[in-house]
């Protein structure tokens, strides 16, 4: 699932491309992606709305529309929010296929799984590609979306200016559990997932299984500093495409070449030369170096 650096990369790119544009029509072939409102209402209400802003909250993309509506998109596991041009080809009576009209990165496999297209007034399109069809799209009033429980319960944003060490410390100490799980808890800190929790804890030299109530102040400080550094580095490198992340133009991110431990099981630790291990943690994988991240 895309994490903070990937989602923020998408948001920053879309701000340059779709702000000021009007949505003139919509096409879809997977109605289950649209959670609210009902399909007929969604189609009617989205038409003619002007895009005023694009923001991120945790792993959610919020497209602010005029008058006073928000389109929320959560990409989930395999979703991609893309900006391009596609032609829809009918196959038989019930199926259709999208074909990219742009050369280069947009010829990737993501084009085979486009299930929702917003047609813009400049002739371009905003499309949602999703292999598994787990993504979520919600349209509602500004007040309704901003007050959704799933948004209001989110923890603070780790790259916001006001997120200082004291805020981080209080957030972590409120939650008992293994530090990797706590870092990934969106109600504690927003936007960190499996990839960057591994990278952060490696940089801080902290074992992923260490309980939060056993972390000393200096260890918390190391995690805080590593979190800021890793997330900023990954954002500057436009995210990680080790699985299937692509930016709005279908391009890959570059963090994969710089990762220290994530999915590097059996390789040497770049800090101490120990052999990186992978262990299971509540159904997820944790990658770490047992030599320099001792429990």
GUVOBA-919463 format. One line per field, with one value per residue: residue in one letter; residue number from 1; x, y, z of N, C-alpha, C in turn. Coordinates in steps of 0.1 Angstrom, whole numbers, padded with zeros to 4 digits. Example, Ala and Ser with C-alpha at 12.3 -4.5 7.8 and 13.67 -1.06 7.14 Angstrom:
REM GUVOBA-919463
aa <- (A;S) .
i <- (1;2) .
nxx <- (0132;0128) .
nyy <- (-0057;-0022) .
nzz <- (0078;0071) .
caxx <- (0123;0137) .
cayy <- (-0045;-0011) .
cazz <- (0078;0071) .
cxx <- (0132;0129) .
cyy <- (-0033;0000) .
czz <- (0078;0079) .
***
This chain:
REM GUVOBA-919463
aa <- (X;X;X;X;X;X;X;X;X;X;X;X;X;X;X;X;X;X;X;X;X;X;X;X;X;X;X;X;X;X;X;X;X;X;X;X;X;X;X;X;X;X;X;X;X;X;X;X;X;X;X;X;X;X;X;X;X;X;X;X;X;X;X;X;X;X;X;X;X;X;X;X;X;X;X;X;X;X;X;X;X;X;X;X;X;X;X;X;X;X;X;X;X;X;X;X;X;X;X;X;X;X;X;X;X;X;X;X;X;X;X;X;X;X;X;X;X;X;X;X;X;X;X;X;X;X;X;X;X;X;X;X;X;X;X;X;X;X;X;X;X;X;X;X;X;X;X;X;X;X;X;X;X;X;X;X;X;X;X;X;X;X;X;X;X;X;X;X;X;X;X;X;X;X;X;X;X;X;X;X;X;X;X;X;X;X;X;X;X;X;X;X;X;X;X;X;X;X;X;X;X;X;X;X;X;X;X;X;X;X;X;X;X;X;X;X;X;X;X;X;X;X;X;X;X;X;X;X;X;X;X;X;X;X;X;X;X;X;X;X;X;X;X;X;X;X;X;X;X;X;X;X;X;X;X;X;X;X;X;X;X;X;X;X;X;X;X;X;X;X;X;X;X;X;X;X;X;X;X;X;X;X;X;X;X;X;X;X;X;X;X;X;X;X;X) .
i <- (1;2;3;4;5;6;7;8;9;10;11;12;13;14;15;16;17;18;19;20;21;22;23;24;25;26;27;28;29;30;31;32;33;34;35;36;37;38;39;40;41;42;43;44;45;46;47;48;49;50;51;52;53;54;55;56;57;58;59;60;61;62;63;64;65;66;67;68;69;70;71;72;73;74;75;76;77;78;79;80;81;82;83;84;85;86;87;88;89;90;91;92;93;94;95;96;97;98;99;100;101;102;103;104;105;106;107;108;109;110;111;112;113;114;115;116;117;118;119;120;121;122;123;124;125;126;127;128;129;130;131;132;133;134;135;136;137;138;139;140;141;142;143;144;145;146;147;148;149;150;151;152;153;154;155;156;157;158;159;160;161;162;163;164;165;166;167;168;169;170;171;172;173;174;175;176;177;178;179;180;181;182;183;184;185;186;187;188;189;190;191;192;193;194;195;196;197;198;199;200;201;202;203;204;205;206;207;208;209;210;211;212;213;214;215;216;217;218;219;220;221;222;223;224;225;226;227;228;229;230;231;232;233;234;235;236;237;238;239;240;241;242;243;244;245;246;247;248;249;250;251;252;253;254;255;256;257;258;259;260;261;262;263;264;265;266;267;268;269;270;271;272;273;274;275;276;277;278;279;280;281;282;283;284;285;286;287;288;289;290;291;292;293;294;295) .
nxx <- (0008;0006;0025;0030;0051;0047;0019;0019;0036;0020;-0001;0012;0020;-0004;-0015;-0003;-0014;-0042;-0057;-0080;-0093;-0123;-0146;-0161;-0174;-0180;-0167;-0171;-0165;-0166;-0185;-0184;-0162;-0170;-0180;-0198;-0218;-0248;-0246;-0260;-0265;-0239;-0228;-0243;-0238;-0211;-0205;-0195;-0182;-0156;-0121;-0104;-0084;-0059;-0052;-0035;-0043;-0030;-0030;-0049;-0063;-0075;-0096;-0105;-0135;-0154;-0188;-0181;-0175;-0159;-0139;-0129;-0102;-0089;-0063;-0057;-0044;-0035;-0041;-0039;-0037;-0040;-0029;-0038;-0045;-0070;-0085;-0116;-0123;-0148;-0155;-0172;-0205;-0205;-0180;-0151;-0121;-0094;-0072;-0041;-0033;-0010;0025;0053;0059;0032;0024;0025;0015;-0005;-0024;-0042;-0060;-0077;-0106;-0121;-0128;-0123;-0134;-0118;-0120;-0100;-0094;-0079;-0076;-0084;-0077;-0085;-0068;-0069;-0060;-0070;-0093;-0099;-0098;-0111;-0136;-0151;-0177;-0187;-0201;-0180;-0180;-0190;-0171;-0147;-0153;-0155;-0153;-0131;-0112;-0111;-0101;-0075;-0039;-0014;0003;0035;0053;0046;0051;0045;0049;0066;0093;0082;0055;0056;0067;0047;0026;0035;0039;0014;0004;0006;0027;0045;0071;0073;0047;0032;0042;0031;0004;-0023;-0038;-0021;0003;0001;0003;0026;0038;0044;0068;0083;0084;0102;0125;0129;0133;0156;0175;0174;0184;0169;0152;0125;0106;0107;0091;0070;0069;0094;0112;0138;0142;0163;0163;0137;0141;0160;0144;0125;0141;0151;0127;0118;0140;0141;0115;0115;0136;0126;0104;0117;0129;0107;0091;0087;0090;0091;0072;0044;0040;0032;0036;0014;0018;0026;0051;0080;0091;0122;0132;0137;0163;0177;0170;0175;0170;0144;0129;0154;0163;0187;0208;0238;0240;0241;0253;0267;0274;0262;0238;0208;0175;0143;0113;0081;0053;0024;0011;0024;0056;0087;0117;0151;0183;0199;0222;0229;0205;0194;0173) .
nyy <- (-0012;0022;0046;0075;0091;0083;0089;0116;0124;0120;0137;0163;0163;0162;0186;0204;0199;0195;0215;0240;0230;0217;0191;0173;0150;0115;0082;0047;0013;-0004;-0003;-0008;0005;0031;0043;0061;0088;0070;0055;0068;0093;0101;0103;0124;0146;0151;0162;0191;0203;0223;0219;0228;0224;0200;0178;0159;0135;0115;0085;0091;0108;0139;0157;0188;0204;0228;0238;0236;0208;0175;0151;0121;0099;0067;0047;0022;-0012;-0017;0005;0032;0066;0084;0106;0114;0104;0084;0058;0042;0009;-0013;-0046;-0073;-0077;-0067;-0061;-0039;-0021;-0001;0020;0035;0067;0079;0079;0061;0061;0057;0034;0013;-0016;-0006;0006;-0014;-0018;0002;0016;0038;0070;0104;0130;0159;0195;0203;0185;0164;0135;0123;0093;0063;0035;0001;-0030;-0050;-0039;-0028;-0002;0030;0054;0084;0108;0138;0165;0192;0195;0171;0151;0160;0155;0127;0097;0081;0099;0118;0103;0099;0101;0126;0144;0135;0151;0177;0211;0217;0193;0182;0169;0164;0161;0138;0120;0119;0108;0082;0071;0068;0045;0011;-0015;-0033;-0015;-0013;-0020;0001;0024;0020;0023;0041;0058;0067;0079;0094;0080;0063;0031;-0004;-0004;0020;0020;-0001;0010;0033;0023;0008;0029;0042;0022;0004;-0024;-0040;-0053;-0042;-0032;-0004;0007;0002;0018;0041;0076;0087;0068;0071;0097;0091;0076;0095;0114;0098;0091;0116;0121;0098;0098;0123;0120;0098;0111;0131;0114;0106;0084;0048;0021;-0006;-0026;-0019;0009;0039;0072;0100;0102;0077;0070;0055;0056;0064;0054;0028;0020;0031;0020;0005;-0018;-0029;-0056;-0067;-0092;-0115;-0101;-0081;-0059;-0024;-0008;-0023;-0047;-0071;-0098;-0092;-0099;-0113;-0112;-0124;-0103;-0100;-0109;-0094;-0084;-0079;-0063;-0063;-0057;-0080;-0077;-0050;-0040;-0047;-0066) .
nzz <- (0000;-0009;0010;0031;0017;-0010;-0015;-0010;-0030;-0052;-0047;-0047;-0074;-0087;-0080;-0096;-0120;-0121;-0106;-0109;-0131;-0146;-0139;-0164;-0171;-0162;-0162;-0155;-0147;-0126;-0102;-0075;-0064;-0058;-0030;-0017;-0028;-0038;-0071;-0092;-0082;-0076;-0102;-0112;-0094;-0095;-0119;-0136;-0115;-0101;-0097;-0068;-0050;-0039;-0015;0012;0036;0059;0043;0025;-0003;-0009;-0028;-0033;-0042;-0060;-0059;-0025;-0019;-0014;-0029;-0019;-0021;-0016;-0022;-0014;-0016;-0043;-0059;-0082;-0089;-0117;-0144;-0175;-0209;-0222;-0243;-0245;-0251;-0262;-0253;-0263;-0248;-0222;-0211;-0210;-0221;-0213;-0232;-0233;-0246;-0246;-0251;-0237;-0202;-0195;-0208;-0193;-0172;-0156;-0170;-0178;-0158;-0153;-0139;-0134;-0146;-0147;-0167;-0178;-0183;-0200;-0218;-0209;-0186;-0154;-0138;-0121;-0115;-0106;-0098;-0079;-0072;-0047;-0039;-0026;-0031;-0023;-0024;-0010;0010;0020;0048;0057;0047;0059;0085;0088;0106;0101;0093;0113;0134;0129;0136;0143;0116;0105;0091;0094;0104;0131;0143;0167;0188;0214;0209;0193;0212;0232;0217;0210;0235;0245;0235;0240;0230;0204;0189;0161;0153;0165;0153;0128;0133;0123;0139;0157;0146;0114;0082;0080;0071;0065;0050;0056;0083;0089;0077;0092;0119;0115;0109;0133;0150;0165;0176;0159;0175;0200;0230;0234;0260;0270;0258;0260;0267;0250;0230;0219;0209;0188;0171;0164;0150;0130;0117;0106;0089;0071;0059;0046;0029;0013;0002;-0014;-0032;-0046;-0036;-0034;-0056;-0055;-0055;-0069;-0071;-0089;-0102;-0110;-0137;-0145;-0138;-0121;-0086;-0068;-0044;-0038;-0046;-0026;-0001;0031;0046;0041;0025;0020;0029;0040;0029;0034;0062;0057;0076;0097;0086;0094;0088;0072;0085;0082;0099;0111;0120;0135;0111;0092;0076;0091;0086;0096;0112;0131;0144;0148;0157;0184;0206) .
caxx <- (0000;0014;0026;0031;0059;0041;0007;0023;0042;0008;-0008;0020;0020;-0018;-0018;0003;-0021;-0057;-0063;-0086;-0100;-0137;-0150;-0172;-0182;-0173;-0169;-0166;-0170;-0165;-0193;-0181;-0152;-0176;-0187;-0208;-0232;-0252;-0240;-0267;-0263;-0225;-0226;-0250;-0233;-0197;-0204;-0195;-0175;-0143;-0111;-0098;-0072;-0056;-0045;-0033;-0044;-0024;-0029;-0060;-0061;-0087;-0097;-0115;-0143;-0163;-0190;-0181;-0175;-0146;-0138;-0119;-0097;-0079;-0058;-0055;-0032;-0030;-0047;-0031;-0044;-0032;-0033;-0034;-0056;-0073;-0096;-0123;-0127;-0158;-0152;-0184;-0216;-0204;-0166;-0144;-0107;-0088;-0059;-0034;-0030;0003;0037;0063;0056;0018;0022;0027;0004;-0015;-0035;-0051;-0069;-0085;-0120;-0129;-0122;-0130;-0130;-0116;-0123;-0088;-0092;-0072;-0084;-0079;-0082;-0082;-0064;-0068;-0060;-0078;-0106;-0100;-0097;-0123;-0139;-0163;-0180;-0196;-0199;-0168;-0182;-0192;-0159;-0137;-0157;-0156;-0146;-0118;-0102;-0109;-0094;-0061;-0029;-0007;0011;0049;0062;0041;0060;0042;0051;0080;0097;0073;0043;0059;0069;0034;0018;0041;0038;0000;0000;0015;0028;0058;0073;0069;0032;0028;0046;0022;-0009;-0026;-0043;-0009;0010;-0005;0011;0037;0034;0053;0081;0091;0087;0114;0136;0131;0138;0170;0183;0174;0191;0159;0146;0110;0098;0109;0079;0071;0071;0108;0120;0144;0141;0173;0159;0126;0147;0166;0133;0119;0150;0151;0114;0119;0150;0137;0103;0119;0145;0118;0096;0126;0131;0094;0085;0093;0082;0096;0061;0038;0036;0035;0031;0003;0022;0030;0066;0084;0098;0136;0137;0141;0177;0184;0165;0186;0166;0132;0130;0168;0166;0199;0219;0246;0236;0250;0260;0276;0278;0253;0229;0194;0166;0129;0104;0066;0048;0010;0008;0032;0070;0096;0131;0160;0196;0199;0235;0229;0191;0192;0161) .
cayy <- (0000;0035;0053;0090;0096;0080;0096;0130;0126;0120;0150;0174;0163;0166;0201;0212;0195;0195;0226;0250;0222;0213;0177;0175;0138;0105;0068;0037;-0001;-0011;0006;-0010;0014;0043;0039;0071;0084;0060;0057;0078;0106;0104;0108;0137;0156;0153;0169;0205;0208;0228;0214;0239;0220;0186;0176;0145;0132;0101;0078;0096;0119;0148;0166;0199;0208;0240;0244;0230;0193;0169;0138;0113;0087;0059;0038;0008;-0020;-0017;0016;0043;0078;0087;0118;0111;0103;0070;0055;0030;-0001;-0023;-0060;-0080;-0069;-0062;-0057;-0028;-0020;0012;0020;0048;0074;0086;0070;0062;0054;0054;0022;0002;-0025;0001;0009;-0025;-0019;0015;0014;0050;0081;0118;0137;0173;0204;0206;0173;0153;0127;0118;0080;0054;0021;-0008;-0044;-0058;-0032;-0025;0013;0036;0067;0089;0122;0144;0179;0195;0193;0156;0144;0163;0149;0113;0091;0076;0110;0125;0095;0098;0107;0138;0143;0135;0161;0190;0219;0216;0179;0182;0156;0162;0156;0124;0112;0117;0099;0069;0066;0066;0032;0000;-0025;-0034;-0002;-0013;-0019;0014;0033;0018;0026;0054;0066;0072;0088;0092;0079;0054;0017;-0015;-0001;0030;0016;-0009;0019;0042;0016;0005;0041;0045;0011;-0001;-0037;-0037;-0059;-0036;-0026;0011;0011;0000;0027;0052;0089;0088;0059;0078;0108;0086;0072;0107;0120;0089;0092;0128;0120;0088;0103;0134;0113;0091;0121;0137;0104;0103;0072;0035;0013;-0020;-0034;-0014;0023;0048;0085;0102;0100;0063;0068;0049;0063;0059;0051;0014;0019;0036;0014;-0001;-0032;-0034;-0066;-0071;-0103;-0123;-0093;-0075;-0046;-0014;-0002;-0031;-0060;-0082;-0103;-0087;-0109;-0110;-0120;-0121;-0095;-0098;-0111;-0085;-0087;-0069;-0065;-0056;-0063;-0085;-0073;-0036;-0037;-0058;-0065) .
cazz <- (0000;-0008;0023;0031;0006;-0023;-0016;-0011;-0044;-0061;-0044;-0052;-0089;-0092;-0077;-0108;-0132;-0122;-0100;-0118;-0141;-0143;-0143;-0173;-0171;-0155;-0167;-0146;-0150;-0113;-0093;-0060;-0059;-0053;-0017;-0014;-0027;-0048;-0084;-0100;-0075;-0078;-0116;-0113;-0085;-0098;-0132;-0136;-0103;-0104;-0087;-0062;-0042;-0037;-0002;0017;0051;0060;0030;0018;-0012;-0008;-0039;-0029;-0053;-0058;-0046;-0012;-0019;-0014;-0034;-0012;-0028;-0009;-0032;-0008;-0019;-0057;-0066;-0088;-0094;-0129;-0152;-0189;-0219;-0225;-0251;-0240;-0262;-0258;-0256;-0261;-0243;-0208;-0207;-0217;-0219;-0216;-0239;-0231;-0258;-0244;-0252;-0225;-0189;-0195;-0215;-0183;-0169;-0148;-0180;-0180;-0147;-0151;-0137;-0131;-0153;-0147;-0179;-0174;-0194;-0209;-0227;-0201;-0177;-0141;-0138;-0110;-0119;-0094;-0101;-0070;-0070;-0032;-0036;-0021;-0036;-0016;-0027;-0001;0013;0027;0062;0058;0045;0069;0098;0088;0117;0097;0092;0126;0144;0125;0144;0137;0104;0110;0085;0096;0112;0145;0149;0173;0195;0225;0203;0189;0224;0238;0208;0211;0249;0247;0229;0244;0219;0198;0183;0147;0151;0170;0142;0117;0137;0118;0149;0165;0136;0101;0070;0081;0069;0066;0044;0062;0097;0088;0074;0104;0130;0112;0111;0148;0157;0174;0172;0157;0186;0213;0235;0236;0274;0273;0250;0268;0260;0239;0219;0212;0201;0176;0162;0159;0140;0118;0110;0098;0078;0061;0052;0037;0018;0004;-0006;-0024;-0042;-0052;-0032;-0037;-0066;-0054;-0059;-0081;-0071;-0100;-0100;-0119;-0151;-0147;-0136;-0108;-0076;-0068;-0031;-0038;-0047;-0014;0011;0038;0051;0036;0015;0017;0037;0036;0024;0045;0067;0052;0087;0105;0079;0098;0078;0075;0088;0081;0108;0110;0131;0133;0097;0084;0077;0097;0082;0105;0114;0145;0150;0153;0162;0194;0214) .
cxx <- (0009;0013;0027;0039;0053;0028;0010;0029;0030;0001;-0001;0020;0006;-0021;-0013;-0006;-0036;-0064;-0068;-0094;-0114;-0139;-0162;-0181;-0173;-0177;-0164;-0172;-0168;-0172;-0189;-0170;-0158;-0185;-0199;-0207;-0235;-0248;-0247;-0265;-0248;-0223;-0232;-0243;-0218;-0195;-0204;-0187;-0161;-0133;-0104;-0085;-0071;-0047;-0043;-0036;-0041;-0023;-0041;-0057;-0075;-0086;-0109;-0122;-0152;-0176;-0190;-0183;-0161;-0148;-0126;-0115;-0087;-0076;-0057;-0043;-0027;-0036;-0037;-0040;-0035;-0038;-0029;-0046;-0057;-0085;-0102;-0127;-0137;-0154;-0165;-0195;-0214;-0190;-0161;-0130;-0102;-0074;-0053;-0031;-0017;0014;0045;0057;0041;0014;0023;0014;-0008;-0027;-0045;-0061;-0076;-0100;-0128;-0121;-0130;-0124;-0129;-0118;-0112;-0085;-0084;-0081;-0077;-0085;-0077;-0080;-0063;-0070;-0070;-0092;-0109;-0101;-0111;-0124;-0152;-0165;-0190;-0193;-0186;-0169;-0183;-0179;-0149;-0141;-0160;-0148;-0132;-0107;-0100;-0101;-0079;-0051;-0023;0001;0026;0057;0056;0050;0058;0045;0065;0082;0087;0060;0044;0060;0055;0025;0022;0038;0023;-0004;0010;0015;0042;0060;0070;0054;0027;0031;0036;0007;-0013;-0033;-0033;-0002;0005;0005;0022;0032;0045;0067;0089;0093;0100;0126;0140;0138;0153;0179;0184;0182;0182;0153;0131;0101;0099;0096;0081;0074;0085;0117;0125;0142;0150;0169;0147;0131;0153;0155;0127;0128;0151;0138;0114;0128;0145;0125;0106;0127;0136;0109;0105;0129;0118;0089;0093;0084;0087;0084;0054;0034;0041;0030;0020;0006;0027;0044;0069;0091;0112;0141;0142;0156;0185;0179;0176;0182;0154;0134;0145;0172;0178;0210;0226;0240;0245;0257;0270;0280;0271;0244;0214;0184;0152;0121;0090;0062;0033;0006;0015;0047;0077;0110;0140;0173;0198;0212;0235;0215;0188;0180;0165) .
cyy <- (0012;0041;0068;0095;0094;0088;0111;0134;0128;0134;0162;0175;0167;0181;0209;0209;0197;0207;0236;0243;0219;0198;0178;0162;0127;0091;0058;0023;-0010;-0003;0004;-0001;0027;0039;0048;0082;0073;0065;0068;0092;0110;0110;0122;0148;0160;0162;0184;0211;0212;0223;0226;0236;0205;0185;0161;0145;0118;0096;0082;0108;0126;0158;0176;0204;0220;0237;0233;0215;0188;0155;0131;0101;0080;0048;0024;0001;-0018;-0005;0026;0054;0084;0099;0115;0112;0088;0069;0042;0021;-0011;-0037;-0068;-0071;-0062;-0057;-0046;-0028;-0006;0011;0034;0054;0082;0076;0071;0054;0050;0041;0010;-0005;-0018;0004;-0002;-0026;-0006;0012;0026;0062;0093;0125;0152;0182;0208;0195;0162;0146;0124;0104;0072;0040;0013;-0022;-0052;-0051;-0030;-0010;0018;0050;0072;0104;0127;0159;0180;0191;0178;0148;0147;0158;0134;0107;0087;0086;0117;0117;0094;0106;0119;0134;0145;0146;0175;0197;0218;0203;0178;0169;0154;0156;0141;0115;0109;0107;0085;0063;0063;0052;0022;-0010;-0025;-0021;-0002;-0012;-0005;0024;0032;0021;0040;0063;0072;0083;0084;0090;0069;0039;0008;-0011;0008;0028;0008;0000;0028;0035;0011;0017;0044;0034;0005;-0014;-0034;-0043;-0052;-0029;-0011;0015;0008;0009;0039;0065;0091;0079;0065;0090;0103;0082;0084;0113;0111;0090;0105;0127;0110;0093;0114;0129;0106;0100;0127;0127;0099;0089;0059;0027;-0001;-0030;-0028;0001;0030;0061;0088;0101;0086;0060;0062;0059;0057;0055;0037;0012;0024;0030;0006;-0016;-0037;-0044;-0069;-0083;-0111;-0114;-0086;-0061;-0035;-0006;-0010;-0044;-0072;-0086;-0099;-0099;-0104;-0119;-0115;-0113;-0092;-0099;-0102;-0089;-0076;-0072;-0057;-0063;-0067;-0081;-0059;-0031;-0047;-0055;-0064) .
czz <- (0000;0005;0021;0019;-0008;-0025;-0017;-0024;-0054;-0059;-0049;-0068;-0094;-0090;-0090;-0120;-0132;-0114;-0110;-0129;-0136;-0147;-0151;-0174;-0164;-0162;-0157;-0150;-0137;-0102;-0078;-0055;-0053;-0042;-0014;-0024;-0037;-0062;-0092;-0095;-0077;-0092;-0118;-0106;-0089;-0110;-0130;-0124;-0107;-0093;-0081;-0055;-0042;-0024;0002;0032;0053;0046;0021;0009;-0012;-0019;-0036;-0042;-0050;-0066;-0035;-0011;-0019;-0020;-0027;-0019;-0019;-0018;-0027;-0014;-0033;-0066;-0071;-0093;-0105;-0137;-0166;-0198;-0223;-0235;-0245;-0252;-0256;-0262;-0253;-0256;-0230;-0204;-0216;-0213;-0222;-0223;-0237;-0245;-0257;-0244;-0239;-0213;-0189;-0202;-0205;-0180;-0162;-0158;-0182;-0169;-0143;-0150;-0134;-0138;-0151;-0159;-0175;-0186;-0203;-0218;-0221;-0192;-0164;-0139;-0125;-0116;-0106;-0098;-0092;-0068;-0055;-0029;-0032;-0026;-0029;-0020;-0016;0001;0021;0042;0065;0057;0056;0083;0098;0099;0113;0095;0106;0136;0141;0135;0137;0125;0108;0103;0086;0105;0127;0151;0154;0182;0207;0220;0199;0202;0231;0230;0210;0225;0253;0243;0233;0232;0214;0189;0168;0145;0155;0159;0130;0120;0133;0128;0159;0157;0122;0090;0069;0080;0071;0061;0053;0077;0098;0087;0086;0115;0127;0114;0125;0156;0167;0168;0170;0168;0199;0218;0237;0250;0279;0266;0259;0260;0248;0227;0211;0204;0188;0166;0156;0148;0128;0110;0101;0086;0067;0053;0042;0026;0008;-0005;-0017;-0035;-0049;-0049;-0037;-0046;-0066;-0057;-0071;-0081;-0084;-0097;-0110;-0134;-0154;-0144;-0122;-0099;-0075;-0054;-0030;-0038;-0035;-0001;0017;0042;0044;0024;0011;0026;0031;0031;0036;0049;0063;0063;0094;0098;0084;0087;0082;0076;0085;0091;0107;0123;0128;0118;0087;0085;0083;0092;0091;0105;0128;0152;0155;0158;0173;0202;0229) .
***
